[in-house]
Amino acid sequence: MNPMLIPEWGTMIRSTIIFVSDIPIVPTKPIDAGMFRFCHTCRKCAEACPYQAISLENEPTWEAHNAANCSGAKKFFLKAENCMKHRLVMGKDWLGCDNCMSSCPFGEGSTSFIHAFVKSTLATTPVFDSFFYNMSKSFGYGHFADPEEWWHGDHAVGGPINTVGTRWHDSWT
């Protein structure tokens, strides 16, 4: 799970590098795009996680699961050890299943005007959160095919551009 969530791409930015510096940078006000508030009602990432690494609780907590969680902020903590067990079993040293990342409604892209509309509405009107969550599920975003069926299925030559559970953006071509 990528712990970073940004308005343009949700969790689909593949960057978890943290830079430590002593450069005197003036802190800026955090961006409130309504995403954290939406996470309280959505929990789609937690539902998509086959390893129960993300809590299904609707409220964030101050209580970290372990020292690696960097306590000190009220948030939805990740049980990274659950992801790591999967990675080791699968023989991967740094990759996870990424179900959580690709199920996030904020990672739906911007190929349709409706996605930009939904993101801007979420930032200002939390009353529609459950409606947008249900619409995301209705359209099949974040749905993952049965692994056995997927691996033996017929896919596009050159990559899984049209497979369920993946995201594609025009800028990647």
ABEGO torsion letter per residue (X at the ends): XBABBBAAAEABAGBABBBBBABBBBBBBBBBAGAAAAAAAAGAAAAABAAGABBABABBBABBABAAAGBGBBBBBBBAAAAAAAAAAAGBAABBAGAAAAABAAAAEAABAAAAAAAAAAAABAAAAAAAAAAAAAAGBGBBBBAAAAAABBBBBGEBAABBGBBBBAAAX
